[in-house]
């Protein structure tokens, strides 16, 4: 019986080649977070900052299980309007400019506008 258990001499390996390759990649990521961090840092500097014309930013990496990364952050674009409620509430032009800017960055979809709120 013990020979049929995982890691036994005659254990049956039901893992596919793809599963083994994925497990190996996840282990590599877990053991080499500095390489993954370098990759994401480089992507931020070479893609996101120039693409969005960022002038100020803050971000941090958060590592989930098996090397999965999340990036949390905030940034200011070069042409972004100043968000100052005291100025916005009395000036429709400034309010529209801010709304237009935010609408171009933030999107959401409501699949059923007439649905009742969930309990």
Backbone atoms as SQL, in Angstrom:
CREATE TABLE atoms (id INTEGER PRIMARY KEY, chain TEXT, resi INTEGER, resn TEXT, atom TEXT, x REAL, y REAL, z REAL);
INSERT INTO atoms VALUES
  (1, 'A', 1, 'UNK', 'N', 0.817, -1.198, 0.000),
  (2, 'A', 1, 'UNK', 'CA', 0.000, 0.000, 0.000),
  (3, 'A', 1, 'UNK', 'C', 0.861, 1.263, 0.000),
  (4, 'A', 2, 'UNK', 'N', 1.913, 1.281, 0.809),
  (5, 'A', 2, 'UNK', 'CA', 2.750, 2.476, 0.895),
  (6, 'A', 2, 'UNK', 'C', 3.439, 2.790, -0.430),
  (7, 'A', 3, 'UNK', 'N', 3.691, 1.765, -1.224),
  (8, 'A', 3, 'UNK', 'CA', 4.315, 2.011, -2.526),
  (9, 'A', 3, 'UNK', 'C', 3.388, 2.754, -3.480),
  (10, 'A', 4, 'UNK', 'N', 2.091, 2.707, -3.235),
  (11, 'A', 4, 'UNK', 'CA', 1.136, 3.393, -4.103),
  (12, 'A', 4, 'UNK', 'C', 0.845, 4.824, -3.646),
  (13, 'A', 5, 'UNK', 'N', 1.303, 5.187, -2.469),
  (14, 'A', 5, 'UNK', 'CA', 1.072, 6.534, -1.955),
  (15, 'A', 5, 'UNK', 'C', 1.984, 7.525, -2.688),
  (16, 'A', 6, 'UNK', 'N', 1.588, 8.801, -2.717),
  (17, 'A', 6, 'UNK', 'CA', 2.466, 9.801, -3.332),
  (18, 'A', 6, 'UNK', 'C', 3.853, 9.736, -2.713),
  (19, 'A', 7, 'UNK', 'N', 4.854, 9.866, -3.529),
  (20, 'A', 7, 'UNK', 'CA', 6.267, 9.800, -3.159),
  (21, 'A', 7, 'UNK', 'C', 6.732, 8.390, -2.815),
  (22, 'A', 8, 'UNK', 'N', 5.862, 7.409, -3.002),
  (23, 'A', 8, 'UNK', 'CA', 6.266, 6.023, -2.810),
  (24, 'A', 8, 'UNK', 'C', 7.036, 5.553, -4.037),
  (25, 'A', 9, 'UNK', 'N', 7.654, 4.382, -3.950),
  (26, 'A', 9, 'UNK', 'CA', 8.468, 3.895, -5.061),
  (27, 'A', 9, 'UNK', 'C', 7.659, 3.709, -6.336),
  (28, 'A', 10, 'UNK', 'N', 6.418, 3.257, -6.235),
  (29, 'A', 10, 'UNK', 'CA', 5.603, 2.993, -7.416),
  (30, 'A', 10, 'UNK', 'C', 4.417, 3.952, -7.520),
  (31, 'A', 11, 'UNK', 'N', 4.572, 5.134, -6.977),
  (32, 'A', 11, 'UNK', 'CA', 3.429, 6.054, -6.974),
  (33, 'A', 11, 'UNK', 'C', 3.033, 6.408, -8.402),
  (34, 'A', 12, 'UNK', 'N', 1.739, 6.514, -8.592),
  (35, 'A', 12, 'UNK', 'CA', 1.195, 6.866, -9.900),
  (36, 'A', 12, 'UNK', 'C', 1.185, 8.382, -10.010),
  (37, 'A', 13, 'UNK', 'N', 1.828, 8.915, -11.019),
  (38, 'A', 13, 'UNK', 'CA', 1.888, 10.367, -11.197),
  (39, 'A', 13, 'UNK', 'C', 0.780, 10.787, -12.150),
  (40, 'A', 14, 'UNK', 'N', -0.230, 11.452, -11.602),
  (41, 'A', 14, 'UNK', 'CA', -1.353, 11.896, -12.432),
  (42, 'A', 14, 'UNK', 'C', -1.192, 13.343, -12.871),
  (43, 'A', 15, 'UNK', 'N', -0.093, 13.977, -12.515),
  (44, 'A', 15, 'UNK', 'CA', 0.145, 15.366, -12.892),
  (45, 'A', 15, 'UNK', 'C', 0.517, 15.441, -14.374),
  (46, 'A', 16, 'UNK', 'N', -0.132, 16.349, -15.089),
  (47, 'A', 16, 'UNK', 'CA', 0.180, 16.515, -16.505),
  (48, 'A', 16, 'UNK', 'C', 1.462, 17.327, -16.653),
  (49, 'A', 17, 'UNK', 'N', 1.996, 17.324, -17.838),
  (50, 'A', 17, 'UNK', 'CA', 3.197, 18.109, -18.128),
  (51, 'A', 17, 'UNK', 'C', 2.921, 19.591, -17.889),
  (52, 'A', 18, 'UNK', 'N', 1.728, 20.064, -18.300),
  (53, 'A', 18, 'UNK', 'CA', 1.370, 21.473, -18.109),
  (54, 'A', 18, 'UNK', 'C', 1.277, 21.820, -16.624),
  (55, 'A', 19, 'UNK', 'N', 0.692, 20.918, -15.832),
  (56, 'A', 19, 'UNK', 'CA', 0.583, 21.164, -14.389),
  (57, 'A', 19, 'UNK', 'C', 1.965, 21.204, -13.740),
  (58, 'A', 20, 'UNK', 'N', 2.839, 20.313, -14.162),
  (59, 'A', 20, 'UNK', 'CA', 4.197, 20.293, -13.617),
  (60, 'A', 20, 'UNK', 'C', 4.949, 21.561, -13.998),
  (61, 'A', 21, 'UNK', 'N', 4.780, 22.002, -15.238),
  (62, 'A', 21, 'UNK', 'CA', 5.448, 23.232, -15.682),
  (63, 'A', 21, 'UNK', 'C', 4.927, 24.435, -14.907),
  (64, 'A', 22, 'UNK', 'N', 3.615, 24.502, -14.706),
  (65, 'A', 22, 'UNK', 'CA', 3.030, 25.615, -13.938),
  (66, 'A', 22, 'UNK', 'C', 3.542, 25.601, -12.502),
  (67, 'A', 23, 'UNK', 'N', 3.593, 24.426, -11.889),
  (68, 'A', 23, 'UNK', 'CA', 4.094, 24.315, -10.519),
  (69, 'A', 23, 'UNK', 'C', 5.547, 24.782, -10.439),
  (70, 'A', 24, 'UNK', 'N', 6.332, 24.424, -11.448),
  (71, 'A', 24, 'UNK', 'CA', 7.732, 24.835, -11.471),
  (72, 'A', 24, 'UNK', 'C', 7.851, 26.354, -11.622),
  (73, 'A', 25, 'UNK', 'N', 7.018, 26.958, -12.483),
  (74, 'A', 25, 'UNK', 'CA', 7.046, 28.415, -12.640),
  (75, 'A', 25, 'UNK', 'C', 6.628, 29.126, -11.357),
  (76, 'A', 26, 'UNK', 'N', 5.616, 28.607, -10.684),
  (77, 'A', 26, 'UNK', 'CA', 5.175, 29.215, -9.431),
  (78, 'A', 26, 'UNK', 'C', 6.264, 29.116, -8.367),
  (79, 'A', 27, 'UNK', 'N', 6.936, 27.984, -8.306),
  (80, 'A', 27, 'UNK', 'CA', 8.033, 27.823, -7.355),
  (81, 'A', 27, 'UNK', 'C', 9.166, 28.795, -7.689),
  (82, 'A', 28, 'UNK', 'N', 9.449, 28.965, -8.975),
  (83, 'A', 28, 'UNK', 'CA', 10.480, 29.917, -9.391),
  (84, 'A', 28, 'UNK', 'C', 10.104, 31.323, -8.944),
  (85, 'A', 29, 'UNK', 'N', 8.836, 31.714, -9.157),
  (86, 'A', 29, 'UNK', 'CA', 8.396, 33.053, -8.752),
  (87, 'A', 29, 'UNK', 'C', 8.490, 33.223, -7.241),
  (88, 'A', 30, 'UNK', 'N', 8.063, 32.213, -6.488),
  (89, 'A', 30, 'UNK', 'CA', 8.135, 32.290, -5.025),
  (90, 'A', 30, 'UNK', 'C', 9.570, 32.460, -4.537),
  (91, 'A', 31, 'UNK', 'N', 10.502, 31.812, -5.196),
  (92, 'A', 31, 'UNK', 'CA', 11.898, 31.840, -4.760),
  (93, 'A', 31, 'UNK', 'C', 12.698, 32.995, -5.347),
  (94, 'A', 32, 'UNK', 'N', 12.101, 33.755, -6.248),
  (95, 'A', 32, 'UNK', 'CA', 12.828, 34.839, -6.919),
  (96, 'A', 32, 'UNK', 'C', 11.969, 36.097, -7.030),
  (97, 'A', 33, 'UNK', 'N', 11.395, 36.520, -5.913),
  (98, 'A', 33, 'UNK', 'CA', 10.518, 37.691, -5.930),
  (99, 'A', 33, 'UNK', 'C', 11.255, 38.947, -6.381),
  (100, 'A', 34, 'UNK', 'N', 12.551, 39.013, -6.138),
  (101, 'A', 34, 'UNK', 'CA', 13.322, 40.184, -6.557),
  (102, 'A', 34, 'UNK', 'C', 13.322, 40.332, -8.081),
  (103, 'A', 35, 'UNK', 'N', 13.305, 39.224, -8.811),
  (104, 'A', 35, 'UNK', 'CA', 13.270, 39.290, -10.276),
  (105, 'A', 35, 'UNK', 'C', 11.898, 39.756, -10.742),
  (106, 'A', 36, 'UNK', 'N', 10.845, 39.218, -10.129),
  (107, 'A', 36, 'UNK', 'CA', 9.491, 39.655, -10.482),
  (108, 'A', 36, 'UNK', 'C', 9.304, 41.133, -10.153),
  (109, 'A', 37, 'UNK', 'N', 9.795, 41.565, -8.992),
  (110, 'A', 37, 'UNK', 'CA', 9.674, 42.982, -8.613),
  (111, 'A', 37, 'UNK', 'C', 10.408, 43.864, -9.616),
  (112, 'A', 38, 'UNK', 'N', 11.589, 43.450, -10.052),
  (113, 'A', 38, 'UNK', 'CA', 12.336, 44.219, -11.047),
  (114, 'A', 38, 'UNK', 'C', 11.535, 44.346, -12.338),
  (115, 'A', 39, 'UNK', 'N', 10.926, 43.250, -12.782),
  (116, 'A', 39, 'UNK', 'CA', 10.130, 43.264, -14.007),
  (117, 'A', 39, 'UNK', 'C', 8.982, 44.264, -13.900),
  (118, 'A', 40, 'UNK', 'N', 8.224, 44.208, -12.797),
  (119, 'A', 40, 'UNK', 'CA', 7.085, 45.108, -12.644),
  (120, 'A', 40, 'UNK', 'C', 7.531, 46.556, -12.465),
  (121, 'A', 41, 'UNK', 'N', 8.616, 46.765, -11.748),
  (122, 'A', 41, 'UNK', 'CA', 9.161, 48.119, -11.591),
  (123, 'A', 41, 'UNK', 'C', 9.546, 48.694, -12.955),
  (124, 'A', 42, 'UNK', 'N', 10.196, 47.894, -13.765),
  (125, 'A', 42, 'UNK', 'CA', 10.601, 48.340, -15.100),
  (126, 'A', 42, 'UNK', 'C', 9.381, 48.636, -15.966),
  (127, 'A', 43, 'UNK', 'N', 8.342, 47.813, -15.867),
  (128, 'A', 43, 'UNK', 'CA', 7.118, 48.051, -16.639),
  (129, 'A', 43, 'UNK', 'C', 6.466, 49.366, -16.239),
  (130, 'A', 44, 'UNK', 'N', 6.457, 49.660, -14.952),
  (131, 'A', 44, 'UNK', 'CA', 5.877, 50.930, -14.495),
  (132, 'A', 44, 'UNK', 'C', 6.654, 52.098, -15.077),
  (133, 'A', 45, 'UNK', 'N', 7.981, 52.065, -14.995),
  (134, 'A', 45, 'UNK', 'CA', 8.809, 53.183, -15.464),
  (135, 'A', 45, 'UNK', 'C', 8.825, 53.316, -16.979),
  (136, 'A', 46, 'UNK', 'N', 8.798, 52.208, -17.695),
  (137, 'A', 46, 'UNK', 'CA', 8.945, 52.283, -19.150),
  (138, 'A', 46, 'UNK', 'C', 7.628, 52.297, -19.906),
  (139, 'A', 47, 'UNK', 'N', 6.542, 51.896, -19.261),
  (140, 'A', 47, 'UNK', 'CA', 5.253, 51.849, -19.953),
  (141, 'A', 47, 'UNK', 'C', 4.255, 52.821, -19.332),
  (142, 'A', 48, 'UNK', 'N', 3.930, 52.624, -18.071),
  (143, 'A', 48, 'UNK', 'CA', 2.848, 53.393, -17.457),
  (144, 'A', 48, 'UNK', 'C', 3.169, 54.877, -17.297),
  (145, 'A', 49, 'UNK', 'N', 4.337, 55.205, -16.793),
  (146, 'A', 49, 'UNK', 'CA', 4.674, 56.615, -16.550),
  (147, 'A', 49, 'UNK', 'C', 4.687, 57.412, -17.849),
  (148, 'A', 50, 'UNK', 'N', 5.359, 56.951, -18.912),
  (149, 'A', 50, 'UNK', 'CA', 5.297, 57.723, -20.163),
  (150, 'A', 50, 'UNK', 'C', 3.915, 57.695, -20.819),
  (151, 'A', 51, 'UNK', 'N', 3.248, 56.552, -20.807),
  (152, 'A', 51, 'UNK', 'CA', 1.947, 56.419, -21.474),
  (153, 'A', 51, 'UNK', 'C', 0.915, 57.362, -20.872),
  (154, 'A', 52, 'UNK', 'N', 0.876, 57.439, -19.554),
  (155, 'A', 52, 'UNK', 'CA', -0.127, 58.267, -18.881),
  (156, 'A', 52, 'UNK', 'C', 0.407, 59.646, -18.517),
  (157, 'A', 53, 'UNK', 'N', 1.631, 59.951, -18.903),
  (158, 'A', 53, 'UNK', 'CA', 2.261, 61.248, -18.612),
  (159, 'A', 53, 'UNK', 'C', 2.147, 61.592, -17.127),
  (160, 'A', 54, 'UNK', 'N', 2.671, 60.703, -16.296),
  (161, 'A', 54, 'UNK', 'CA', 2.589, 60.889, -14.853),
  (162, 'A', 54, 'UNK', 'C', 3.678, 61.835, -14.368),
  (163, 'A', 55, 'UNK', 'N', 3.306, 62.712, -13.429),
  (164, 'A', 55, 'UNK', 'CA', 4.273, 63.647, -12.854),
  (165, 'A', 55, 'UNK', 'C', 4.538, 63.345, -11.379),
  (166, 'A', 56, 'UNK', 'N', 3.663, 62.585, -10.759),
  (167, 'A', 56, 'UNK', 'CA', 3.857, 62.209, -9.365),
  (168, 'A', 56, 'UNK', 'C', 3.127, 60.891, -9.140),
  (169, 'A', 57, 'UNK', 'N', 3.672, 60.029, -8.298),
  (170, 'A', 57, 'UNK', 'CA', 3.053, 58.730, -8.074),
  (171, 'A', 57, 'UNK', 'C', 3.589, 58.093, -6.813),
  (172, 'A', 58, 'UNK', 'N', 2.835, 57.140, -6.328),
  (173, 'A', 58, 'UNK', 'CA', 3.231, 56.274, -5.228),
  (174, 'A', 58, 'UNK', 'C', 2.642, 54.906, -5.538),
  (175, 'A', 59, 'UNK', 'N', 3.397, 53.858, -5.293),
  (176, 'A', 59, 'UNK', 'CA', 2.879, 52.505, -5.482),
  (177, 'A', 59, 'UNK', 'C', 3.660, 51.533, -4.613),
  (178, 'A', 60, 'UNK', 'N', 3.036, 50.392, -4.399),
  (179, 'A', 60, 'UNK', 'CA', 3.720, 49.307, -3.693),
  (180, 'A', 60, 'UNK', 'C', 3.250, 47.987, -4.273),
  (181, 'A', 61, 'UNK', 'N', 4.102, 46.997, -4.180),
  (182, 'A', 61, 'UNK', 'CA', 3.752, 45.654, -4.617),
  (183, 'A', 61, 'UNK', 'C', 3.224, 44.878, -3.422),
  (184, 'A', 62, 'UNK', 'N', 2.246, 44.044, -3.676),
  (185, 'A', 62, 'UNK', 'CA', 1.725, 43.145, -2.655),
  (186, 'A', 62, 'UNK', 'C', 1.763, 41.746, -3.252),
  (187, 'A', 63, 'UNK', 'N', 2.430, 40.851, -2.560),
  (188, 'A', 63, 'UNK', 'CA', 2.603, 39.500, -3.081),
  (189, 'A', 63, 'UNK', 'C', 1.553, 38.578, -2.493),
  (190, 'A', 64, 'UNK', 'N', 0.824, 37.921, -3.363),
  (191, 'A', 64, 'UNK', 'CA', -0.174, 36.942, -2.961),
  (192, 'A', 64, 'UNK', 'C', 0.497, 35.567, -2.985),
  (193, 'A', 65, 'UNK', 'N', -0.284, 34.547, -2.798),
  (194, 'A', 65, 'UNK', 'CA', 0.275, 33.197, -2.825),
  (195, 'A', 65, 'UNK', 'C', 0.815, 32.866, -4.218),
  (196, 'A', 66, 'UNK', 'N', 1.790, 32.049, -4.275),
  (197, 'A', 66, 'UNK', 'CA', 2.387, 31.552, -5.523),
  (198, 'A', 66, 'UNK', 'C', 2.905, 32.661, -6.426),
  (199, 'A', 67, 'UNK', 'N', 3.459, 33.709, -5.849),
  (200, 'A', 67, 'UNK', 'CA', 4.105, 34.722, -6.670),
  (201, 'A', 67, 'UNK', 'C', 3.187, 35.678, -7.389),
  (202, 'A', 68, 'UNK', 'N', 1.885, 35.607, -7.144),
  (203, 'A', 68, 'UNK', 'CA', 0.974, 36.545, -7.796),
  (204, 'A', 68, 'UNK', 'C', 1.184, 37.926, -7.198),
  (205, 'A', 69, 'UNK', 'N', 1.309, 38.914, -8.053),
  (206, 'A', 69, 'UNK', 'CA', 1.569, 40.271, -7.575),
  (207, 'A', 69, 'UNK', 'C', 0.350, 41.153, -7.808),
  (208, 'A', 70, 'UNK', 'N', 0.116, 42.045, -6.869),
  (209, 'A', 70, 'UNK', 'CA', -0.851, 43.125, -7.037),
  (210, 'A', 70, 'UNK', 'C', -0.068, 44.413, -6.843),
  (211, 'A', 71, 'UNK', 'N', -0.426, 45.426, -7.601),
  (212, 'A', 71, 'UNK', 'CA', 0.204, 46.724, -7.429),
  (213, 'A', 71, 'UNK', 'C', -0.875, 47.693, -6.981),
  (214, 'A', 72, 'UNK', 'N', -0.636, 48.339, -5.866),
  (215, 'A', 72, 'UNK', 'CA', -1.545, 49.362, -5.359),
  (216, 'A', 72, 'UNK', 'C', -0.833, 50.695, -5.502),
  (217, 'A', 73, 'UNK', 'N', -1.566, 51.717, -5.907),
  (218, 'A', 73, 'UNK', 'CA', -0.917, 53.007, -6.030),
  (219, 'A', 73, 'UNK', 'C', -1.860, 54.123, -6.395),
  (220, 'A', 74, 'UNK', 'N', -1.281, 55.285, -6.504),
  (221, 'A', 74, 'UNK', 'CA', -2.007, 56.482, -6.911),
  (222, 'A', 74, 'UNK', 'C', -1.030, 57.334, -7.717),
  (223, 'A', 75, 'UNK', 'N', -1.563, 58.073, -8.675),
  (224, 'A', 75, 'UNK', 'CA', -0.685, 58.870, -9.531),
  (225, 'A', 75, 'UNK', 'C', -1.393, 60.147, -9.964),
  (226, 'A', 76, 'UNK', 'N', -0.592, 61.136, -10.353),
  (227, 'A', 76, 'UNK', 'CA', -1.123, 62.388, -10.887),
  (228, 'A', 76, 'UNK', 'C', -0.613, 62.550, -12.307),
  (229, 'A', 77, 'UNK', 'N', -1.558, 62.759, -13.223),
  (230, 'A', 77, 'UNK', 'CA', -1.205, 62.973, -14.623),
  (231, 'A', 77, 'UNK', 'C', -0.845, 64.432, -14.851),
  (232, 'A', 78, 'UNK', 'N', -0.014, 64.662, -15.864),
  (233, 'A', 78, 'UNK', 'CA', 0.460, 66.017, -16.163),
  (234, 'A', 78, 'UNK', 'C', -0.690, 66.979, -16.441),
  (235, 'A', 79, 'UNK', 'N', -1.651, 66.566, -17.215),
  (236, 'A', 79, 'UNK', 'CA', -2.749, 67.450, -17.617),
  (237, 'A', 79, 'UNK', 'C', -3.999, 67.300, -16.753),
  (238, 'A', 80, 'UNK', 'N', -3.890, 66.642, -15.622),
  (239, 'A', 80, 'UNK', 'CA', -5.064, 66.429, -14.768),
  (240, 'A', 80, 'UNK', 'C', -5.496, 67.742, -14.123),
  (241, 'A', 81, 'UNK', 'N', -6.801, 67.978, -14.073),
  (242, 'A', 81, 'UNK', 'CA', -7.279, 69.200, -13.418),
  (243, 'A', 81, 'UNK', 'C', -7.118, 69.102, -11.900),
  (244, 'A', 82, 'UNK', 'N', -7.019, 70.243, -11.271),
  (245, 'A', 82, 'UNK', 'CA', -6.946, 70.286, -9.814),
  (246, 'A', 82, 'UNK', 'C', -8.335, 69.963, -9.254),
  (247, 'A', 83, 'UNK', 'N', -8.379, 69.079, -8.307),
  (248, 'A', 83, 'UNK', 'CA', -9.659, 68.725, -7.691),
  (249, 'A', 83, 'UNK', 'C', -9.747, 69.471, -6.364),
  (250, 'A', 84, 'UNK', 'N', -10.433, 70.591, -6.407),
  (251, 'A', 84, 'UNK', 'CA', -10.613, 71.459, -5.242),
  (252, 'A', 84, 'UNK', 'C', -12.107, 71.724, -5.102),
  (253, 'A', 85, 'UNK', 'N', -12.720, 71.095, -4.113),
  (254, 'A', 85, 'UNK', 'CA', -14.170, 71.171, -3.975),
  (255, 'A', 85, 'UNK', 'C', -14.661, 72.610, -3.848),
  (256, 'A', 86, 'UNK', 'N', -13.940, 73.451, -3.139),
  (257, 'A', 86, 'UNK', 'CA', -14.372, 74.841, -2.960),
  (258, 'A', 86, 'UNK', 'C', -14.465, 75.566, -4.300),
  (259, 'A', 87, 'UNK', 'N', -13.546, 75.286, -5.201),
  (260, 'A', 87, 'UNK', 'CA', -13.595, 75.903, -6.539),
  (261, 'A', 87, 'UNK', 'C', -14.638, 75.218, -7.421),
  (262, 'A', 88, 'UNK', 'N', -14.740, 73.908, -7.305),
  (263, 'A', 88, 'UNK', 'CA', -15.625, 73.134, -8.184),
  (264, 'A', 88, 'UNK', 'C', -17.103, 73.396, -7.920),
  (265, 'A', 89, 'UNK', 'N', -17.485, 73.507, -6.660),
  (266, 'A', 89, 'UNK', 'CA', -18.911, 73.586, -6.337),
  (267, 'A', 89, 'UNK', 'C', -19.557, 74.878, -6.831),
  (268, 'A', 90, 'UNK', 'N', -18.767, 75.907, -7.074),
  (269, 'A', 90, 'UNK', 'CA', -19.317, 77.182, -7.531),
  (270, 'A', 90, 'UNK', 'C', -18.990, 77.485, -8.985),
  (271, 'A', 91, 'UNK', 'N', -18.348, 76.556, -9.676),
  (272, 'A', 91, 'UNK', 'CA', -17.937, 76.818, -11.052),
  (273, 'A', 91, 'UNK', 'C', -18.247, 75.584, -11.904),
  (274, 'A', 92, 'UNK', 'N', -19.312, 75.675, -12.698),
  (275, 'A', 92, 'UNK', 'CA', -19.734, 74.537, -13.523),
  (276, 'A', 92, 'UNK', 'C', -18.675, 74.129, -14.539),
  (277, 'A', 93, 'UNK', 'N', -17.912, 75.075, -15.037),
  (278, 'A', 93, 'UNK', 'CA', -16.877, 74.762, -16.031),
  (279, 'A', 93, 'UNK', 'C', -15.786, 73.881, -15.413),
  (280, 'A', 94, 'UNK', 'N', -15.335, 74.257, -14.212),
  (281, 'A', 94, 'UNK', 'CA', -14.318, 73.453, -13.527),
  (282, 'A', 94, 'UNK', 'C', -14.891, 72.080, -13.176),
  (283, 'A', 95, 'UNK', 'N', -16.136, 72.055, -12.711),
  (284, 'A', 95, 'UNK', 'CA', -16.788, 70.789, -12.359),
  (285, 'A', 95, 'UNK', 'C', -16.857, 69.863, -13.573),
  (286, 'A', 96, 'UNK', 'N', -17.232, 70.382, -14.720),
  (287, 'A', 96, 'UNK', 'CA', -17.322, 69.573, -15.938),
  (288, 'A', 96, 'UNK', 'C', -15.952, 69.072, -16.376),
  (289, 'A', 97, 'UNK', 'N', -14.936, 69.910, -16.227),
  (290, 'A', 97, 'UNK', 'CA', -13.576, 69.503, -16.589),
  (291, 'A', 97, 'UNK', 'C', -13.124, 68.326, -15.718),
  (292, 'A', 98, 'UNK', 'N', -13.378, 68.415, -14.422),
  (293, 'A', 98, 'UNK', 'CA', -13.000, 67.338, -13.504),
  (294, 'A', 98, 'UNK', 'C', -13.803, 66.074, -13.814),
  (295, 'A', 99, 'UNK', 'N', -15.107, 66.215, -14.024),
  (296, 'A', 99, 'UNK', 'CA', -15.945, 65.054, -14.344),
  (297, 'A', 99, 'UNK', 'C', -15.487, 64.385, -15.637),
  (298, 'A', 100, 'UNK', 'N', -15.164, 65.185, -16.637),
  (299, 'A', 100, 'UNK', 'CA', -14.699, 64.630, -17.912),
  (300, 'A', 100, 'UNK', 'C', -13.392, 63.852, -17.717),
  (301, 'A', 101, 'UNK', 'N', -12.479, 64.415, -16.953),
  (302, 'A', 101, 'UNK', 'CA', -11.199, 63.744, -16.695),
  (303, 'A', 101, 'UNK', 'C', -11.425, 62.420, -15.966),
  (304, 'A', 102, 'UNK', 'N', -12.225, 62.446, -14.906),
  (305, 'A', 102, 'UNK', 'CA', -12.465, 61.219, -14.141),
  (306, 'A', 102, 'UNK', 'C', -13.224, 60.180, -14.957),
  (307, 'A', 103, 'UNK', 'N', -14.184, 60.626, -15.754),
  (308, 'A', 103, 'UNK', 'CA', -14.933, 59.692, -16.604),
  (309, 'A', 103, 'UNK', 'C', -14.038, 59.004, -17.627),
  (310, 'A', 104, 'UNK', 'N', -12.966, 59.665, -18.034),
  (311, 'A', 104, 'UNK', 'CA', -12.055, 59.052, -19.005),
  (312, 'A', 104, 'UNK', 'C', -11.154, 58.001, -18.358),
  (313, 'A', 105, 'UNK', 'N', -11.066, 58.016, -17.029),
  (314, 'A', 105, 'UNK', 'CA', -10.176, 57.096, -16.320),
  (315, 'A', 105, 'UNK', 'C', -10.904, 55.964, -15.610),
  (316, 'A', 106, 'UNK', 'N', -12.093, 56.238, -15.122),
  (317, 'A', 106, 'UNK', 'CA', -12.830, 55.279, -14.310),
  (318, 'A', 106, 'UNK', 'C', -14.065, 54.831, -15.076),
  (319, 'A', 107, 'UNK', 'N', -14.220, 53.537, -15.214),
  (320, 'A', 107, 'UNK', 'CA', -15.400, 53.016, -15.901),
  (321, 'A', 107, 'UNK', 'C', -16.042, 51.931, -15.057),
  (322, 'A', 108, 'UNK', 'N', -17.316, 51.785, -15.246),
  (323, 'A', 108, 'UNK', 'CA', -18.063, 50.717, -14.598),
  (324, 'A', 108, 'UNK', 'C', -19.287, 50.417, -15.446),
  (325, 'A', 109, 'UNK', 'N', -19.836, 49.260, -15.267),
  (326, 'A', 109, 'UNK', 'CA', -21.020, 48.862, -16.026),
  (327, 'A', 109, 'UNK', 'C', -22.072, 48.390, -15.035),
  (328, 'A', 110, 'UNK', 'N', -23.265, 48.905, -15.166),
  (329, 'A', 110, 'UNK', 'CA', -24.395, 48.429, -14.383),
  (330, 'A', 110, 'UNK', 'C', -25.268, 47.612, -15.323),
  (331, 'A', 111, 'UNK', 'N', -25.270, 46.292, -15.177),
  (332, 'A', 111, 'UNK', 'CA', -26.002, 45.455, -16.129),
  (333, 'A', 111, 'UNK', 'C', -27.523, 45.613, -16.058),
  (334, 'A', 112, 'UNK', 'N', -28.034, 46.121, -14.934),
  (335, 'A', 112, 'UNK', 'CA', -29.487, 46.286, -14.808),
  (336, 'A', 112, 'UNK', 'C', -29.773, 47.523, -13.963),
  (337, 'A', 113, 'UNK', 'N', -29.991, 48.646, -14.634),
  (338, 'A', 113, 'UNK', 'CA', -30.226, 49.908, -13.935),
  (339, 'A', 113, 'UNK', 'C', -31.487, 49.883, -13.088),
  (340, 'A', 114, 'UNK', 'N', -32.414, 49.006, -13.402),
  (341, 'A', 114, 'UNK', 'CA', -33.700, 48.983, -12.711),
  (342, 'A', 114, 'UNK', 'C', -33.781, 47.895, -11.637),
  (343, 'A', 115, 'UNK', 'N', -32.688, 47.236, -11.366),
  (344, 'A', 115, 'UNK', 'CA', -32.685, 46.185, -10.345),
  (345, 'A', 115, 'UNK', 'C', -32.809, 46.816, -8.963),
  (346, 'A', 116, 'UNK', 'N', -33.504, 46.129, -8.067),
  (347, 'A', 116, 'UNK', 'CA', -33.618, 46.640, -6.702),
  (348, 'A', 116, 'UNK', 'C', -32.310, 46.375, -5.965),
  (349, 'A', 117, 'UNK', 'N', -31.972, 47.230, -5.004),
  (350, 'A', 117, 'UNK', 'CA', -30.723, 47.017, -4.252),
  (351, 'A', 117, 'UNK', 'C', -30.746, 45.671, -3.538),
  (352, 'A', 118, 'UNK', 'N', -29.590, 45.055, -3.427),
  (353, 'A', 118, 'UNK', 'CA', -29.521, 43.763, -2.734),
  (354, 'A', 118, 'UNK', 'C', -29.655, 43.990, -1.236),
  (355, 'A', 119, 'UNK', 'N', -30.114, 42.981, -0.552),
  (356, 'A', 119, 'UNK', 'CA', -30.319, 43.092, 0.904),
  (357, 'A', 119, 'UNK', 'C', -29.023, 43.007, 1.650);
